[in-house]
Amino acid sequence: MREMTFAAPCHFGLESVLAGEMRRLDLEGVSAADGRVLFKGDEHALARANLCLRTAERVLVLLGEFQAKTFTELFDQVRQLPFEEFIGRQDAFPVKGHSNKSQLHSVPDCQSIIKKAAVERLKEKYGVGWFEETGPVHQIQFQILKDRVSIYLDTSGAGLHKRGYRRNSTEAPIKETLAAGILDLAWIRKDSMLYDPFCGSGTFLIEGALKAMNIPAGITRRFAAQSWSSIPASVWQQERARGLDLVRRDAKFAAYGSDLDPAAVELALDNAHKAGVAQRIRIRTRDIREFKTVTDTGIVVTNPPYGERLLDQKAARELYKIMGQQFRRRDGFSYGIITPDEEFEKNFGRRADKHRKLYNGMLKCQLFLYEDPAFHSKKK
């Protein structure tokens, strides 16, 4: 088995969460930077990361990084990269990427140069004059930032947020990877009681169940690298078996969701069935004014409607006041609320114990965390 360097992009603000996930999966050489986390490992690490990481957007093989200010420098450096270790004679290898704050700012020109360099490298290694590209796809990706070039191979294919259970969603769903990161920050564990009174298509509830039971996030889907001849099928079989062996079937976790929209409730229940966790989740149609808890302890995590999303700002802030009344401070309960409204705490009625800047798509948000008073007092 060969050692490779991998990069896993993630939502800005979740780098430390993703790094923690990697360490718990026994991945090595973990280091976080803005918007991505690096790690090292072999083919088993590649498969394990794809199958099990909850907050990564995808898993990329980092082929190389270098400075380039001219197309000649770009071509020469790319041609030195070991594409033949992954790409076979018949394999497809399209190129895509982006450039920012760099002298090589034309993305189409960069695509063309990188493709040409990869072709020349492979022609030399295989002794052929052209490539059919009819085999499995090996997507080459590039990032150029301040003249620093990173060249990757995408092992995931479809983004890792596409778990396979949410084929449909409500009008403004939260991405699965972001939801998983928020649940990690909210301290969801195997015996947690989770509540979401604005559950929409059920993403928080389902991701909470998957996390609490330690069910691999990607266990039901396929990945681009599964079709690569350079990675034995046995690697994927072994890592899937490993992931299933670690499922916590004895977890006491339960989740309670509600939504004002009956169609959202029906959709959330359907998604929970598709995810295989419906037995852990109860969902009903209910207004936030009727919010109730049925357990002695719990964690409320929610993504309420807001101005840029479903409600105008005035209506959203009235809703926050109601939430402040319903989510009262009491022993045994904590709350996590994500919103872009910078005046949320004022309308909610009390300051958060912690807050964290996150991005929901391109929208800058804050995650406001209100800790369990009993737990908070024990830490003092």
Secondary structure, DSSP 8 states (H G I E B T S, - for coil): ---EEEEEEB-TT-HHHHHHHHHHTT-EEEEEETTEEEEEE-HHHHHHHHHH-SSBS--EEEEEEEE-SSHHHHHHHHHTS-GGGT--SS-B--EEEEEESSS---HHHHHHHHHHHHHHHHHHHHT-S-----S-B--EEEEEETTEEEEEEESSSS-TT--SS-SS--SS---HHHHHHHHHHTT--TT-EEEETT-TTTHHHHHHHHHHTT--TTTTS--GGGG-TTS-HHHHHHHHHHHHHT--TT---EEEEEES-HHHHHHHHHHHHHHT-GGGEEEEE--GGG----SSSEEEEE----TTTTS-HHHHHHHHHHHHHHS---TTEEEEEEES-TTHHHHHTS--SEEEEEEETTEEEEEEEE--HHHHHHH-
